[in-house]
């Protein structure tokens, strides 16, 4: 089985490649902007005809698209998260129409959730910011492509290698920098939101199952922890792991709160469908994820979501 992974140098993509390479009988090919990639592919700029020629050369049975931008201006987000999947689907229809496409979406596509309610795949999508909107555009393109495709809507990934562009990785970096100083103060923004955290290793496991499952899959599957966790609890748990002796100051000093957190105070995915379709369920609890994140924080710089994430 030939599996082409795009965005392999990113946080999610790196874990996916590692998991796939342990799969018996799998030939794992990597594509992206990294010099180490076997196929130089930048979905934000590549013309569809050139990508089609690359896909003919790669001859994949499955393509996994982990490339994505989590931050930046709206144009950058649109180029990677919206244009990228559109170009990929067009090239696949021409060069490898029988290949399965596994595309990583985001729970941000749903927008604000209702407290104490898990969001199923059938729920209305109403993203509140360019990131969620551009990811949703990519999902619509993939699900309407006519290909053998599935979108995995991923919650908030956490675990070893988490990049500083996301909250868990940023907090770990701040704690590492603060060290044992009892007078240290972490000035953070609003921590009142609830998020559905999912271990990056569990995300990688879901991708492998989706890539190898026989027969067609539902167009969209939620991949999350299935629980809404107060962001404040995550920060305090990391501080305990770090043995942080200082003070955490929420909305204090010059701290700037997250506009997205203010607009989306609750987020939790219903992961029942992924269990039925893939036999998947998360195997790492949040404490395990945070311990692995902290253990890796001193040795790994962390990677962004994909080739174009800042």
C-alpha positions in Angstrom: 0.0 0.0 0.0 1.5 3.3 -1.1 0.5 6.2 1.2 1.4 9.8 0.4 1.4 12.2 3.4 1.2 15.9 2.7 2.2 18.3 5.5 4.5 15.6 6.9 6.8 18.2 8.6 4.0 19.5 10.8 2.9 18.6 14.3 0.1 16.3 13.2 1.8 15.1 10.0 4.9 14.1 11.8 3.0 11.9 14.2 1.0 10.4 11.3 4.1 9.5 9.4 5.7 7.9 12.5 2.6 5.8 13.0 2.2 4.8 9.3 5.9 3.7 9.1 5.1 1.1 11.8 2.3 -0.3 9.6 3.2 -3.6 8.0 3.2 -3.5 4.2 2.9 0.3 4.0 5.2 2.3 1.7 5.1 5.8 3.2 5.9 8.8 0.8 6.1 12.3 2.1 5.3 15.5 0.3 5.6 19.2 1.3 7.9 22.2 1.3 10.5 20.6 3.5 13.8 19.7 1.8 13.5 16.2 3.3 10.2 15.6 1.4 10.4 13.1 -1.4 7.9 15.1 -3.4 8.1 18.9 -3.4 4.4 20.0 -3.0 3.1 23.3 -1.8 -0.7 23.2 -2.0 -0.9 26.9 -1.6 0.8 27.6 -4.9 1.1 24.5 -7.0 -0.9 24.5 -10.3 -3.3 21.6 -10.5 -1.7 20.1 -13.7 1.7 20.1 -12.1 0.3 18.4 -9.0 -1.4 15.8 -11.1 1.9 14.9 -12.7 3.5 14.5 -9.3 0.6 12.3 -8.2 1.1 10.1 -11.3 4.7 9.7 -10.3 3.9 8.9 -6.7 1.1 6.5 -7.7 -0.6 6.6 -4.2 -3.3 4.2 -3.0 -4.1 6.7 -0.3 -3.3 10.4 0.2 -3.4 12.0 3.7 -3.6 15.8 3.8 -2.2 17.1 7.1 -1.1 20.4 5.5 -2.7 23.4 7.0 -2.2 26.9 8.5 -3.4 27.6 12.0 -2.5 31.3 12.0 -1.7 34.2 9.8 -3.6 36.7 7.8 -6.9 35.6 6.0 -5.1 35.3 2.6 -2.6 32.9 3.9 -5.3 30.8 5.7 -7.3 30.7 2.5 -4.4 29.7 0.3 -3.5 26.7 2.5 -6.8 25.7 4.0 -9.2 26.4 1.2 -7.2 26.5 -2.1 -5.0 23.6 -1.0 -7.7 20.9 -0.7 -9.4 22.2 -3.9 -6.2 21.8 -5.9 -5.6 18.4 -4.4 -9.0 17.1 -5.2 -8.8 18.4 -8.8 -5.4 16.7 -9.2 -6.6 13.4 -7.6 -9.6 13.2 -9.9 -7.2 13.4 -12.9 -4.3 11.4 -11.7 -5.4 9.0 -9.1 -9.3 8.9 -9.0 -9.4 5.6 -7.1 -7.1 6.7 -4.3 -8.6 7.3 -0.8 -8.2 10.9 0.5 -8.0 11.4 4.3 -8.2 15.2 5.0 -7.7 16.7 8.4 -10.4 19.3 9.2 -11.0 21.1 12.5 -13.6 21.3 15.2 -13.4 25.1 14.7 -15.6 24.6 11.7 -18.6 24.2 14.0 -18.2 27.5 15.8 -19.8 28.1 19.2 -21.1 25.1 21.0 -23.9 24.8 23.5 -22.7 24.1 27.1 -23.0 20.5 28.2 -23.8 19.4 24.7 -21.5 17.3 22.4 -21.6 18.3 18.8 -22.3 15.5 16.2 -21.2 15.7 12.6 -24.8 16.5 11.5 -24.7 19.8 13.5 -24.8 23.1 11.7 -21.4 24.7 10.9 -20.9 28.4 11.9 -17.2 29.3 12.2 -16.5 32.6 13.8 -13.0 33.4 12.5 -11.1 33.0 9.2 -9.3 29.9 10.4 -12.5 27.9 11.0 -14.1 29.4 7.8 -11.2 28.4 5.6 -11.0 24.9 7.1 -14.8 24.6 6.5 -14.3 25.6 2.9 -11.7 22.8 2.5 -14.1 20.3 4.1 -16.9 21.3 1.7 -14.5 20.8 -1.3 -13.4 17.4 -0.1 -16.9 16.1 0.7 -18.2 17.3 -2.6 -15.3 16.0 -4.7 -16.8 12.6 -5.7 -13.6 11.0 -4.4 -13.3 8.2 -1.9 -12.7 10.8 0.8 -13.2 11.4 4.5 -12.6 14.5 6.6 -11.5 14.0 10.2 -12.6 17.0 12.2 -9.9 17.2 14.9 -10.4 18.8 18.3 -7.6 20.6 20.1 -4.5 18.4 19.7 -2.2 18.1 22.7 0.7 15.9 23.5 4.4 15.4 22.7 5.8 18.0 20.4 2.9 20.5 20.7 4.0 23.7 19.0 4.1 27.1 20.7 1.5 28.4 18.2 -1.2 26.5 20.2 -2.1 27.1 23.9 -0.7 23.8 25.4 2.7 24.3 23.7 2.8 28.0 24.5 2.1 27.4 28.2 4.8 24.7 28.3 7.3 27.0 26.7 6.5 29.8 29.2 6.8 27.4 32.1 10.1 26.1 30.8 11.4 29.7 30.4 10.2 30.7 33.9 12.1 27.8 35.6 12.1 27.6 39.4 11.9 31.4 40.0 9.3 31.8 42.9 8.7 35.4 41.8 7.9 34.5 38.2 4.4 35.6 36.9 2.7 34.1 33.9 0.3 36.8 32.6 -2.3 35.0 30.5 -5.5 35.9 28.8 -9.0 34.6 29.4 -8.8 30.9 30.5 -12.6 30.4 31.0 -13.3 28.6 27.8 -13.9 24.8 27.6 -12.1 22.8 24.9 -12.1 19.3 23.6 -8.5 18.2 23.9 -7.3 15.1 22.0 -3.9 13.5 22.2 -1.9 13.9 18.9 -1.0 10.2 19.1 -4.7 9.3 19.1 -5.3 11.6 16.1 -2.5 9.7 14.3 -4.2 6.4 15.2 -7.5 7.6 13.8 -5.8 8.7 10.5 -4.2 5.3 10.1 -7.6 3.6 10.7 -9.2 5.9 8.1 -6.5 5.3 5.6 -6.8 1.5 5.8 -10.5 0.9 6.5 -12.2 -1.2 3.9 -15.1 0.3 1.9 -16.4 3.8 1.9 -16.5 5.9 5.1 -18.9 8.7 6.3 -17.9 12.0 4.7 -17.0 13.6 8.1 -15.9 12.1 11.4 -15.2 13.9 14.6 -11.9 13.1 16.3 -11.7 14.5 19.8 -11.4 13.6 23.4 -15.1 13.6 23.8 -15.0 15.8 26.9 -15.1 19.5 27.5 -12.1 20.6 29.7 -11.7 24.1 31.2 -8.6 25.7 29.7 -7.8 26.9 33.2 -7.6 23.3 34.4 -5.1 22.5 31.6 -2.9 25.4 32.5 -2.9 24.5 36.2 -2.1 20.9 35.4 0.9 21.9 33.3 2.1 24.2 36.0 1.9 21.4 38.6 3.9 19.1 36.2 6.5 21.8 35.9 6.7 22.4 39.6 6.1 26.1 38.9 6.5 28.0 42.1 5.3 31.4 40.7 2.0 33.0 40.1 -0.5 32.6 37.2 -2.2 35.9 36.6 -5.3 35.6 34.4 -6.3 38.7 32.4 -3.6 40.6 34.3 -1.1 43.2 33.3 -0.6 43.4 29.6 -2.1 40.0 28.8 -4.4 39.9 25.8 -7.2 37.5 25.8 -8.0 35.2 22.9 -10.8 36.7 20.7 -11.7 33.2 19.6 -12.0 32.0 23.2 -14.3 34.9 23.9 -16.5 34.0 20.9 -16.4 30.2 21.4 -16.7 29.5 25.1 -17.6 25.9 24.8 -16.4 23.2 22.4 -17.0 19.4 22.7 -17.3 16.8 19.9 -19.5 13.8 19.8 -17.1 11.0 18.8 -19.6 8.2 18.5 -19.5 8.0 14.7 -15.7 7.5 14.7 -16.1 4.6 17.0 -18.8 3.0 14.8 -17.0 3.6 11.5 -13.3 3.1 12.5 -13.5 1.2 15.8 -11.6 4.2 17.2 -11.6 5.8 20.6 -9.0 7.9 22.4 -6.6 5.9 24.5 -4.6 8.7 26.1 -6.2 10.8 28.9 -5.4 14.4 29.3 -3.0 13.8 32.2 -1.0 11.4 30.0 -1.0 13.9 27.2 0.3 16.7 29.3 2.9 14.5 30.9 4.2 13.6 27.4 4.1 17.2 26.3 6.1 18.3 29.3 8.6 15.5 29.0 9.2 16.4 25.3 9.2 20.1 25.8 12.8 20.2 26.9 14.1 18.2 24.0 11.8 19.0 21.0 11.1 22.4 19.6 7.6 21.4 18.5 6.2 21.6 15.0 3.2 23.6 13.6 0.2 21.9 12.1 1.6 21.9 8.5 4.1 23.2 6.1 2.7 26.7 6.1 1.6 27.2 9.8 3.6 29.9 11.4 
